[in-house]
Amino acid sequence: MNSDDLLLGKADQLMQRHRSFGASESAGEQDLDEGLPLLTEVVTDDQGPRVDRALRPRVEQLLALQRAAILREFERWLDEQLPQVVTSAMDGITDRLLDQITRRARAELLPRLEAMAAQIGTQAEETVADGDGAKGSGQPV
């Protein structure tokens, strides 16, 4: 049911209520009908409320004051809430960043460091092994 049908339905209900208090289907009902306006066209609110020209400056002033008050309240609210929200978001970002760096370090950096340590260990063992043979030659270990 669209809004036009809904509006007409409500108007019909209103007229039926007024008729139910009245007389019969005779002359009394005709008198009731004469007092009710007949809806002949759909009225829309596209034009908005009409303001008397003399009141227009005052209405515009009040609207400007209202806009300014809303803006001040919004700015005050942002001043109160934004630092908390940013801090909370940054804490979450920091936690996720540390978690992601830790996972990547374990997955990528740790194997590289282990390979480097193994290579250095191998070189150290070779140096020690070479050094055992070099003891008799007087070379420093």
KETI-580668 format. One record per residue (C-alpha): residue in one letter; residue number from 1; x, y, z. Coordinates in Angstrom, 1 decimal, padded with zeros to 4 digits. Layout:
+------+-----+--------+--------+--------+
| code | pos |      u |      v |      w |
+------+-----+--------+--------+--------+
|    a | NUM |      X |      Y |      Z |
...
+------+-----+--------+--------+--------+
***
This chain:
+------+-----+--------+--------+--------+
| code | pos |      u |      v |      w |
+------+-----+--------+--------+--------+
|    m |   1 |  000.0 |  000.0 |  000.0 |
|    n |   2 |  001.6 |  003.3 | -001.0 |
|    s |   3 |  001.5 |  006.5 |  001.0 |
|    d |   4 | -001.4 |  008.0 | -001.0 |
|    d |   5 | -003.6 |  005.0 | -000.3 |
|    l |   6 | -002.7 |  005.1 |  003.3 |
|    l |   7 | -003.6 |  008.7 |  003.6 |
|    l |   8 | -006.9 |  008.2 |  001.9 |
|    g |   9 | -007.6 |  005.2 |  004.2 |
|    k |  10 | -007.0 |  007.4 |  007.2 |
|    a |  11 | -009.3 |  010.1 |  005.9 |
|    d |  12 | -012.0 |  007.5 |  005.3 |
|    q |  13 | -011.6 |  006.2 |  008.8 |
|    l |  14 | -011.9 |  009.7 |  010.2 |
|    m |  15 | -015.1 |  010.4 |  008.2 |
|    q |  16 | -016.6 |  007.0 |  009.3 |
|    r |  17 | -016.0 |  007.9 |  013.0 |
|    h |  18 | -017.8 |  011.2 |  012.6 |
|    r |  19 | -020.7 |  009.4 |  010.8 |
|    s |  20 | -021.1 |  006.8 |  013.5 |
|    f |  21 | -021.9 |  009.4 |  016.1 |
|    g |  22 | -024.5 |  011.1 |  013.9 |
|    a |  23 | -027.9 |  010.2 |  012.8 |
|    s |  24 | -029.1 |  007.7 |  010.2 |
|    e |  25 | -028.5 |  007.5 |  006.5 |
|    s |  26 | -030.9 |  010.3 |  005.9 |
|    a |  27 | -030.6 |  014.1 |  006.2 |
|    g |  28 | -028.4 |  014.1 |  009.3 |
|    e |  29 | -025.6 |  012.4 |  007.3 |
|    q |  30 | -025.8 |  014.9 |  004.6 |
|    d |  31 | -025.3 |  017.7 |  007.2 |
|    l |  32 | -022.2 |  016.0 |  008.5 |
|    d |  33 | -020.8 |  015.6 |  005.0 |
|    e |  34 | -021.2 |  019.3 |  004.3 |
|    g |  35 | -018.9 |  020.2 |  007.3 |
|    l |  36 | -016.0 |  018.0 |  006.2 |
|    p |  37 | -013.6 |  019.1 |  003.4 |
|    l |  38 | -013.6 |  017.0 |  000.3 |
|    l |  39 | -010.1 |  015.7 | -000.6 |
|    t |  40 | -009.7 |  016.2 | -004.3 |
|    e |  41 | -006.0 |  016.3 | -004.8 |
|    v |  42 | -002.8 |  014.8 | -003.3 |
|    v |  43 | -001.0 |  017.4 | -001.2 |
|    t |  44 |  002.7 |  017.0 | -000.8 |
|    d |  45 |  005.1 |  018.7 |  001.5 |
|    d |  46 |  007.6 |  019.5 | -001.2 |
|    q |  47 |  007.5 |  023.2 | -000.6 |
|    g |  48 |  008.2 |  022.9 |  003.1 |
|    p |  49 |  006.6 |  025.1 |  005.7 |
|    r |  50 |  005.7 |  028.6 |  004.6 |
|    v |  51 |  007.1 |  031.4 |  006.7 |
|    d |  52 |  005.7 |  034.9 |  006.8 |
|    r |  53 |  008.2 |  037.3 |  005.2 |
|    a |  54 |  008.3 |  039.5 |  008.3 |
|    l |  55 |  009.4 |  036.4 |  010.3 |
|    r |  56 |  011.8 |  035.0 |  007.8 |
|    p |  57 |  014.9 |  036.9 |  009.1 |
|    r |  58 |  014.2 |  035.8 |  012.7 |
|    v |  59 |  013.7 |  032.2 |  011.6 |
|    e |  60 |  016.9 |  032.3 |  009.6 |
|    q |  61 |  018.7 |  033.7 |  012.6 |
|    l |  62 |  017.3 |  031.0 |  014.9 |
|    l |  63 |  018.3 |  028.3 |  012.4 |
|    a |  64 |  021.8 |  029.7 |  012.2 |
|    l |  65 |  022.0 |  029.7 |  016.0 |
|    q |  66 |  020.8 |  026.1 |  016.1 |
|    r |  67 |  023.4 |  025.1 |  013.5 |
|    a |  68 |  026.1 |  026.8 |  015.4 |
|    a |  69 |  025.0 |  025.1 |  018.7 |
|    i |  70 |  025.0 |  021.7 |  017.0 |
|    l |  71 |  028.4 |  022.3 |  015.5 |
|    r |  72 |  029.8 |  023.4 |  018.9 |
|    e |  73 |  028.3 |  020.3 |  020.6 |
|    f |  74 |  029.8 |  018.0 |  017.8 |
|    e |  75 |  033.2 |  019.6 |  018.2 |
|    r |  76 |  033.1 |  019.3 |  022.0 |
|    w |  77 |  032.1 |  015.6 |  021.7 |
|    l |  78 |  034.9 |  015.0 |  019.2 |
|    d |  79 |  037.4 |  016.7 |  021.6 |
|    e |  80 |  036.3 |  014.3 |  024.3 |
|    q |  81 |  035.9 |  011.1 |  022.3 |
|    l |  82 |  038.5 |  011.3 |  019.5 |
|    p |  83 |  041.6 |  010.9 |  021.7 |
|    q |  84 |  040.1 |  007.9 |  023.4 |
|    v |  85 |  039.1 |  006.3 |  020.1 |
|    v |  86 |  042.5 |  007.0 |  018.5 |
|    t |  87 |  044.4 |  005.6 |  021.6 |
|    s |  88 |  042.2 |  002.5 |  021.6 |
|    a |  89 |  042.7 |  002.0 |  017.8 |
|    m |  90 |  046.5 |  002.6 |  018.1 |
|    d |  91 |  046.7 |  000.1 |  020.9 |
|    g |  92 |  045.0 | -002.4 |  018.7 |
|    i |  93 |  047.2 | -001.6 |  015.8 |
|    t |  94 |  050.3 | -001.9 |  018.0 |
|    d |  95 |  049.2 | -005.3 |  019.3 |
|    r |  96 |  048.5 | -006.5 |  015.8 |
|    l |  97 |  051.8 | -005.1 |  014.5 |
|    l |  98 |  053.8 | -006.8 |  017.2 |
|    d |  99 |  052.0 | -010.0 |  016.6 |
|    q | 100 |  052.6 | -009.8 |  012.8 |
|    i | 101 |  056.3 | -008.9 |  013.2 |
|    t | 102 |  056.8 | -011.8 |  015.7 |
|    r | 103 |  055.2 | -014.3 |  013.3 |
|    r | 104 |  057.2 | -013.1 |  010.3 |
|    a | 105 |  060.4 | -013.0 |  012.4 |
|    r | 106 |  059.8 | -016.7 |  013.4 |
|    a | 107 |  058.9 | -017.7 |  009.9 |
|    e | 108 |  061.5 | -015.8 |  007.9 |
|    l | 109 |  064.3 | -014.3 |  010.1 |
|    l | 110 |  064.8 | -017.2 |  012.5 |
|    p | 111 |  065.6 | -019.7 |  009.8 |
|    r | 112 |  068.1 | -017.3 |  008.3 |
|    l | 113 |  069.7 | -016.6 |  011.6 |
|    e | 114 |  069.9 | -020.4 |  012.3 |
|    a | 115 |  071.5 | -020.9 |  008.9 |
|    m | 116 |  074.0 | -018.1 |  009.6 |
|    a | 117 |  074.8 | -019.6 |  013.1 |
|    a | 118 |  075.2 | -023.1 |  011.6 |
|    q | 119 |  077.6 | -021.6 |  008.9 |
|    i | 120 |  079.6 | -019.8 |  011.6 |
|    g | 121 |  079.6 | -022.9 |  013.7 |
|    t | 122 |  081.0 | -024.9 |  010.8 |
|    q | 123 |  083.7 | -022.3 |  010.2 |
|    a | 124 |  084.6 | -022.3 |  013.9 |
|    e | 125 |  084.9 | -026.1 |  013.9 |
|    e | 126 |  087.0 | -026.0 |  010.8 |
|    t | 127 |  089.2 | -023.3 |  012.3 |
|    v | 128 |  089.6 | -025.4 |  015.5 |
|    a | 129 |  090.4 | -028.5 |  013.5 |
|    d | 130 |  092.9 | -026.5 |  011.5 |
|    g | 131 |  094.3 | -025.0 |  014.7 |
|    d | 132 |  095.0 | -028.5 |  016.2 |
|    g | 133 |  097.3 | -029.2 |  013.3 |
|    a | 134 |  098.8 | -025.7 |  013.6 |
|    k | 135 |  099.8 | -026.0 |  017.3 |
|    g | 136 |  103.0 | -027.5 |  016.4 |
|    s | 137 |  103.7 | -024.8 |  013.9 |
|    g | 138 |  103.4 | -022.0 |  016.5 |
|    q | 139 |  100.5 | -020.2 |  014.8 |
|    p | 140 |  098.0 | -018.5 |  017.1 |
|    v | 141 |  094.6 | -020.1 |  017.4 |
+------+-----+--------+--------+--------+
***
